[in-house]
Amino acid sequence: MIFRLDLPLHCCHIDAMHEPNGELHHRARDTAQLREYTAELTAGRPTVALVHGARGSGRSALLRAVPPLLPSDALVLRARCHPSEQGFEYGMVRQLFDPVLGGTARRGDHAERGAADGPQPAGPTQEALLRLLDTTRSLAADRPLALLVDDLVHADAPSLRWFAYIARRLDDLPVLVVASLPLAAPQVVEELGSLPYLRRLWPEPLCATCTADAVDQAFDAPVDRDLAGLCHAVSYGNPLVLQEVVSRLRREHVQPGSPDPEQVLAIAAQALSATTLTWLDEDDPAAGELLTQLAVLGPGTDVALCAALSGRGEAHVQQARDALVREGLLRPEPGAAEFAHPAVRPAVLARVPARTRLELHGRAATVLARSGAPARRTAEHLLEAGSDWGLDVLRSAGGQAAAAGDHRSASRYLRRALALLDASDEPESDLAETFHELTARLAAVELHCDLDGAARQVAVAADTAPDAARRAGILASLASPALVVSVEGAQPFVRACGELAALPSASSDHLLRLTAQALLAGHRPRLRQAARAAVRLPDDPAARTFTGALAAAAAATGRHRTARRLAARVEAAAGPHTDRRAAAATGGLLGAALALAWTGAHARATALAHRVVDTARATDDLALAPSALLVRAEVAYVQGDLEAALTDSRAAVRRARELNSAALAAAGLACTARALVGLDRAEEAAAALGREPVSDSTAHPFVRALVLQAQGMVAASRGDHGAAVGLFLDCGHRLALRGITNPACLRWRAQAAQSYAALGEHAAAMTIMSGEPGTPGEGAAHPSGQAAGGRALLTPAELRVVELVVRGHSSLEVAENLFLSKRTVDTHLGRIYRKLGIRSRHELIGALGAEPSV
């Protein structure tokens, strides 16, 4: 078996590792004791030595080391016992004496009785024992006699009786008896009593230093110390397991100087499975059954459950657990059984047939359900077994997991519950209601872990609702700005909003939340009814959500004063982010942040974006975090802080991927690419955009326009202005489809004009710019932000600086107008000069081909 790892660090003698001459090494203490026993034999005195040890600990190797230590004239008789031979009477005795008696010992006590003329008495008779004792005396009279018995505990009952009988009658005989036994063999020890010549030997497991020496010797080269430590941890100091591990490592050509820890661990687990676990099945089937149960059912499985599964009772299972602890497979701490090493469980599972696993999980689910165990615990076994029952258990488990914040597990439970409905025998009406309820719950759960999946479940929940009012209620509870970034997620809200507005007595809460979703999706339903409800309930979270969405819609259409006024109303009504009412209106904060970003109130927009991120974390509404990060990145980008924009954009991509939102991930990658282009890292930008293309049919028009703008910027930075113009014009077309006319949302016109100018089409450049309405703080500078030689485009932030500089503003005045520091403005000017190939602001007008505005 395996020894536990809590071993002393002094040298504990390596066994079963040999030099070329076959001698044992690092067994100095054990070999010295064997020499003492053989010295007693030479002196004509008897010794009975019991070598105790687990499987693979070196018991057999020590027995093999005895003959070379004996006098040259000693007679050595050997026997090796095996469980399969326990049914053969005197099997061990025959192995010992047949070589010298010529087969006479095979007759045992039957030879003494003559012909068998009836039923023979079971077990050895006194005559047989005396005859064998006389044989032993006669053999020892001529020369010293050594009897070596391996695995004595597996001997047949008559042979064990003979062993105890003769061991007690060796006084004054030159006989050495050496027998190997497991760690615990109480029957044999008790029968021998307190013989004065009884000796007991316990080979110690290997320490870490000895293991390292053995591994060095096996590889015939110094090995990596981490590799040696891993071999020691897996083998638990068992020499035979270590030998098997090293043998497999060499067969797999593991490099001893620079091993891969994962590869080593996998190979070691296979070695563990091929040795110690096989021994366990042979020596203690009950312990083997318990080990299988613990491996299949997973960490934390208690002994009571295993007792119920095996039907043996807790006392019996506890004994098996104690055996596993003694062998080092389980930790000794009380309570639930835990494996002592991570490699043990995979090794056990590799030997368990798939059918056995399914059966164990199914039985465990049944036992746990009947005993009233927590639903989540039962549900895990139901999932593993693929059981066709447990709908109520899975539904309860989904609620428990969601309450604990484990949304992915809750999704698994509820999806399985939905699958079980196909086999349910409920009435059709009840079945439809259950399906609708489970779908709505699954959508609510997946808002926190799978936004694309949540969008699909929202659509199903809306389609299965019995009426418009019920549909509005379900969708209002699921309303999240993160859903409307895709067409599939937005459609149910837009449709339900139209239905609800036509109802004579619609719920104000439902109307406000659905209208807010429709506005963020780019649709403008009948707003008067929702606006009147928002006026009546100014402090209501739903009213603030609607007001924030309305502010974003106003900003998108260029109504700056209205947008800022509505955003200010949301800011004033918002409490601390830990307040429940404030958390319920987080979507309103996001809409207000967008409105402020698109109307030039960048500092306030950044503060609100911070607020939304913090609130999402505090309230476990992780779906809003990517959107808030994107808003914050946009504000930083417009202000010229490209590093901050890049950091937030990349963080938004990570969050979007964690939430499985293709549209949000694409928006984040587009923002990442824009920041990289501004930092003169166009190749990185192109690589980022190529990772996750967005389908025209699934993405929100604004997201698709954002991607097109970023693609156009990458093309222009590479000098492909023809492709860039097409991308920028396509971007503007998609914005126009949703009525987004504010140039601050996406400055595609200025960028398209720059590419036209680079192509020499200045008339087209002036035409495209003439269609852009004026915005606060913006001048009418010529659109060309690129030298004729095709240098890199100017970013929106750089364009704003250029517009003020060509109007004659000093750096300090530009800083005050744009709410920047003078140092930032100077940094922008330096980058602009490098891109345009000029040295001063006096050359700027000529490089742009524009006259200063007064």
Buried (B, 14 or more C-beta within 10 A) or exposed (E): BBBBBEBEEEBBBBBBBBEEEEEBBBBEEBBEBBEEBBEBBEEEBBBBBBBBBBBBBBBBBBBBBBEEBBEEEBBBBBBBBEEEBBEEBBBBBBBBBBBBBEEBBBBBBBEEBEEEEEEEEEEBBEEBBBBBBEBBBEBBEEEBBBBBBBBBBBBBBBBBBBBBBBBBBBEEBBBBBBBBBBBEBEEBBEBBEEBEBBBEBEBBBBBBBBBBBBBBBBBEEEBBEEBBBBBBBBBBBBBBBBBBBBEBBBEEEBEBEEBEEEEBBBBBBBBBBBBBBBBBBEBBEBBBBBBBBBBBBBEEBBBBBBBBBBEBEBEBBBBBBEBBBBBBBBBEEEEBBBBBBEBBBBBBBBBBEEEEBBBBBBBBBBBBBEEEBEBBBBBBBBBBBEBEBBBEBBBBBBBBBBEEEBBEBBBBBBBBBBEBBEEBEEEEEEBBBBBBBBBBBBBBBBBBBBBBBBBBBBBBBBEBBEEBBBBBBBBBBBBBBBBBBBBBBBBBBBBBBBBBBEBEEBBBBBBBBBBBBBBBBBBBBEBEBBBEBBEEBEEBBBBBBBBBBBBBBBBBBBBBEBBBBBBBBBBEBBEEBEBEEBBBBBBBBBBBBBBBBBBBBBEBBBBBBBBBBBBBEBBEBBBBBBBBBBBBBBBBBBBBBBEBBBBBBBBBBEBBBBBBBBBBBBBBBBBBBBBBBBBBBBEBBBBBBEEBEBEEEBBBBBBBBBBBBBBBBBBBBBBBBEBBBBBBBBBBEBBEEBBBBBBBBBBBBBBBBBBBBBBEBBEBBBEBBEEBEEBEEBBBBBBBBBBEEBBBBBBBBBBBBBBBBBBEBEBEBBBBBBEBEBEBBBBBBEBBBEBBEBEEBEEBBEBBBBEEEE
